[in-house]
Amino acid sequence: MRRGLRPIDTGGMSTHVTPRPDTGPGTRTATPRQLDWLRGELSAWSREGLLEAPQVEEILGHYRASRRVSVGRLLLGLGAVFVGVGVIWLVAANLDQLPPLGRFLAVTVIWLSLLVGGEVLAHRTGERWVAGRALVPVTRLLAALLFGAVVFQAAQSLQVPAYEPALVGWWAVGALLHAYVVRDLGPLLVGLLTGVGWFLWQVLWTDPSGLTAVIALLAGCALAVGVAAVHTRVLPVFSPAWREVGALLGLAGLFAAALPNVSTEDFGWEPWLVVGVAAAALAVAAGTILGQGTARLEPLAAVAVSLLAVVLVLWDTGTDTDQLTAGDWLHALVSVGAYVLVAVGVAVLGTLRDSWRLTALATAALVVFTTFQSFAVFAQIIQGAWLFLVLGLVFLGTGFLFDRARRGLATALENEEQHR
């Protein structure tokens, strides 16, 4: 690959890659940002004498501008989610019109039809049927959602208690297997969300303590970030989803650790929590060894955030928020400073990985955390309209510094790319 040449970023939004038979003008779609990058690269190659002006125009003529998430695809995705949730709801509401075996068979037939239909569509779009390409990820997403209905209906037919985390765990396993077999993001997102829900529910089922919740969130963060680092080598298109889930769990875990009423009281090493921590340790080791480039540093950062959160929990200043002591103030200041640093780190990672989702997540988390801490601390000494005035000033200052740091980093990265 020539110096300065890099593939156009897809942002990890779709994994359905099939050969496109269309080679006519304007048959390939790209986002405006991708087209801007392509024009810049083609201009540079033209100045270096690698391409002639007619060749540049011919290459650009094969692309047309299109937003990454079109309205049609957005509606298809929302429709798939609503249909999937609706079928699961029907199962949960118990279809009295059919016997248990009949309900199970009906849901299973629908699931198998979607499962097989998605792959048939993928095969046909790979040959000639371009119009059905957008239906492939939607069908696969529906199949992953409907697998949950199959699991819950099977449990109902077998008289297994439905209000237990194990069923959500089996749903997650099925969705993840589906995702890795077909290599599609829809089932992966279903598997990740249900997997996180299962782990937190399972751990807190037997040990609902504050420190247990914090460790569970941070173990999930370390595991997800470690797996994301491994995927940079073996399956790069899945790496962003794992990384973003890990960032969400890490910010949530640090938020929980900073709460004044979270302590070590009633904490115990529940077996599933031990399994989660062990799995996270293995994922961190694998990600550090197998990750490519700076990605191998991300699991170590997740470990650092986890240790910081545990220290905040162990630093017990009491739970009486009506009388703030010097220790309470110091704990709040350290918590705010640590959270701001971590949130900025996530935003920096979003810039490095070209992921607006990470940047948006860091911004939203910082706003929510700042709001909570402001009311928890400032409300004890400032009341009424003055509280909102101070809170607004905190927002303005934090937002200005946060956005300035992000823009400065983006500019530095762009300058570095131009001087390579």
N, C-alpha and C positions, 0 to 999 in steps of 0.2 A: 504493500500500500504506500503511495507517495506521501511525502512529508506534507502535513497540514490537511490531509484528506481523512475525514471521519464520516461514519454513517449518519444519515439523518435520524435524529432522535424520535422515537415513537412514544416515549413517556410510559411505556408498559401498559398502554390502554387496550391493546388487542393482541391476541396471540394467534389469531386465525390467519395463517400465511399459506396462500395457495398461488400457484403460477397463474399469472394474468395473461390471457391470450390477446388482450386489447393492446395494440401498439400504435393506434392512431393518435392524432393531435388531441391533447386535453383529456386523455383517458385515465391518467393517473392523478390522484388527489393528494394534496399536501396542505398543511396549515400555512397561513401567511408567514409565520415565523420560520418554518422550514423553507419556504420559497425565498425569503430574504437571505437566509444562510446560503442557499444554493446559488442565488445570483452573485453573492459576494465571492464564493469559491470559483464560479465560472469566470468572473471578471479577473480574478487573480491568475487563473490558468491561461486566460487569453493574453494577459500582459506578459506572462512567461513564455508565450509562444507555443503552448501545448494545444490550444484550440484556436480556430479561426472564428470570426464574428458570425458567419452563417451557421457554424456548428453550435455556437452558444444559443442562437435563436431557435435552432431546431430542437435542442435539448429542452429548453424552457417551454417550447410549444407542446411538449408531451405532458405537461402538468397543468392542473387548474387548481385555484385556491379553494379550499374547503375547510370549514371549522372541524376540529378533531371530533367533537361530539355534536353531530347534527341534530336538528329537531326530530327528524324521523327516527334516528337511532335512540334518542332520549325517550321518545314515546314508546318505542319497542321495548326498551329496558324497563321502563315503569310498568308497562302492561305485563311483562313477564313476572315482575315482582308481585304485582297485585293478583295475578292469576295463581301464582304459587302460594301466596299467603291465603288466598280464598279457599284453595283446595285443602290446605292444612287446617284451616278453620272449620271447614265442613267435617273433616275427620274428627277434630276435637269436639265438635258439637254432637257427634254420634249420629250417624245416618240411620235412623230407626226404620227407614223403609226397607233396608236390606239386612239380612242376617250378618253376623260377624265375618263369616268366611266370604260372603258376597262382597262386603265392603272392602275387605283386604284384596280380593281379586280385582275389583274395579279400579282401585287406586294403583295396584301393581301394573295392570295393563296400561293405564295412562302413562305411568312412569317409564315403562319399557318402550312404549311407542315414542315418547319424546327422546329417550336415550338413543334408540336406533335411528329415529328420524333425523336427529341432529347430525349423525355421521353420514347418513345418506345424502343430506343436503351438502355437507362438506365435500363429499366426493363429487357431486354434480357441479357445485360451484367451481371445483378445481378443474373441471373440463370445459364446460360451455355456459352454464347457467349463472351468469354474473348477477342477475337481479336477486337471486336468493342468498347472496353472500351475507347480507345483514341479518338474515334469519338464523344463521348458524350459531353465533354466540348467544342469541336469545333462547333458542331451543335448548342449548346446553345448560344455560342458567335455569330454565324451567325444570329440566330433568334433575338438577342438583337440589332445587327447592322441593320438588315432588318426592325425592327420596326420603326427606323428613316425614312426609305424610305416610309413606310406606312403613317406616320404622314405627311411628306412633300407632298406626292402624294394626300392625302386627302385634304390638304390645297389648293393644286393647282386645284383640281377638284371643290372645293367650292369657288374658286376665292378669297382665303384668301392670303394676302401678305406674301410671303415666307421669306422676309428679316426682320424678327422680332424675338426677342429672345423667344417668347412664344412657338414656335414650338419646339425649342431645349429643353425647359422646359418639354413639354409633352413627348418628347423622353426619357428624364431622368427619369421621373416618371414611364413610362412603363418598362424601363430597370431595375430600382430598384425593382419594384414589381416582375418582372420575377426572379431576383436574389434571393429574399427572399422566393419566393414560392418553387423554385427548389434548393436553397442553393448552388449556383455555383458562382465561382469567375469571370467567363467571363462576364456575364450580370452585375455583380456588378461593374466591372471596367468601362464598358460602361456607366453605370448610374452615377458613380462618375465623370467621365471626362465630360460628357454632362451636369451634374448638376452644376459643377463648371463653365463651359463655359456659361451656361444659366445665373447664378447668376451675374457673372462679366459683361456680356453683358447687362443684364437687368438694373443693377444699373448704369452703365456708359452710358446707352442709354439716360437718362434724366439729368444726372449730371456728365459730364466727367471731373471732377477735380482731382488733384493729391491726395488730402487727401481722397476723396471718394474711389479711387482705393486702397489705403493703408488700409482703414478700411474694405473694402469689402474682401480683401485678408485675413486679420487677423481675421475677423468674420468667414470666411470659415475655417481657421485654427483651431480656438477654437471649432467650431461646430464639425469638423471632429475628432479632438482629443478627445472631450467629448464623441462622439458616439463610438469611438474605446475603450474607457475605459468601457463603458456600455457593449460592446460586449465581453469583457473578462469574463463576467459572463453569458450572455445569449446565445452568439453565437461566441465562441472564434476564429473560423476559419476566420471570417470576420474582426476581429480586426486589423490585420496587414495592410490590404488595406486602411482602414480608417485612421490609424495612419500615414501611409506613405504619403497619400494625404495631411493630416494636416501638416506634416513636410514640404512638398513642398510649400504649401501656406504660412506657417509661414516664411520660408526663403525668398520667393519671396516678401512678404509684408515688411519684414525688409530691404531687398535690395532696394525696391522702396522708403521707408521712408528715406534712407540715401542719395538719389539723391539730389543734390543741388537745382534743379529747382522744387522740390515738396514742395508746401506750402499750406496754408489754403485759398488761393485766390479762389473765386467762389465756395467755399464749401457750400453745403446745405444738410439737412437731407432728402434725397429722401425716399419715403415710403418703397420701397423694401429694402433699406439699414437699415431702422429701424427694419423691419421684420427680416432681417438677423442677426442683433445684438441681438435682443430678442431671436431668436432661438439659437444663440450661447450661450447666458447666460443660457438658460434652459439646453442645452447639457452639459455645464460645471458643472452645479449643479448636474445633473443626473450622470455624469461620476465620480464626486468627491464622491458622496454618494454610488453609486452602483459598482464602479470599484473594482477589486480585487487586493490586495497587493499594490505594488508601482504604479500600473496603475492609481490609483485615484489621484496621484500627477501630472500626465501628463497634465490634463486640467488646473490646476493652473499654470503650467509652460507656457502653451500657452497664458494664460491671462497676465502673466508677460512679455512675448515677445511682446504682443500686446500693452501694456502700454509703453514699451520701444520705440517701433516704433512710437507711437503717440507723445511721447516727442521729438523724433528726428525731426518730422515734425514741431511741434510747435516751436522748436528752430530754428528760421529763421535767417540765416546769410547773406541773399541776394543771388541773382542769377548771380552775375557777377563773372564768373570763371577766367577771365583774370587778376584780381587783388585780390590775396588772402590776407586776413587779419588774425590777430591772432585768431579771432573767427572762421574763416573758417578752419584753421589748427586744432583748438581744436575740432570742430565739426567732422572733418574727422577722427581724432585720436579716439574720442569716438565711432564713427560709426564703425570703423575698429575693435576696441577692443570688442564692443558689438557683432558684427557679428561673430568674431572668437569664443567668448564664446558660442554663440547660436549654431554655427556649431559644435563645440566640444561637446556640449550637445546632439545634434542630433546623432553624431557619438557614444557617450556613450550609448544613448538609443538603437542604432542599435546593439551594443555589448550586452547590457542587454537582448534585445529581440531576439538575434541571427538572425538579419536581415542585410544581406550584402547590401541590397538596401538602407537602411537608411544611412549606412556608406558611400556608393558610392555617394549618394545624397549630404551628408554634404561635402565631399571632392570636388565634382564638384562645388557646390555653393561657397565654400571658394575660389577656384581658380578663378572663374568668378568675384567674388566680389573684390578680391585682385587686379586682373588685372584692373578692372574698376577704383578703387580708386587710384591705382598707376598712371595711366595715367591722372586722374583728378587732382591729387595733385602734383606728382613729375614732370609731364610734364611742369609745370609752371616755374620750376627752373632748371630742367635738360633736356637737349635736345640731339638728335642724339643717337649715340651708347651708351653713358653713361646711358641714360634712360633704355635701355634694360638690361644693366649690373646691374643696381640697381634693376630693376624688377626681374631679375633672382635670385639675392641674396635674395630678399623678398620671392620669391617662395621657394627657398631652405630652408630658415629658417622656414617659416611657415609650409612647408611640413614635415620637420624633427620633429618639436615640435608636430605637429598634429599626425603624425604616432607614435611617442614615447608615447604620452599620450594614444592613442588607444591601443597600445600593452601592456602598463603597466596595463591598466584596464582589458584587456583580461586575462593577467597572474594572476592578483589578483583574478579575478572571478574563474579561473580554480583552483587556490590553495584553495579557499574557498570551492569549490565543493568537492575537494579531502579530506578535513579535516572534512567534515560533518559526 
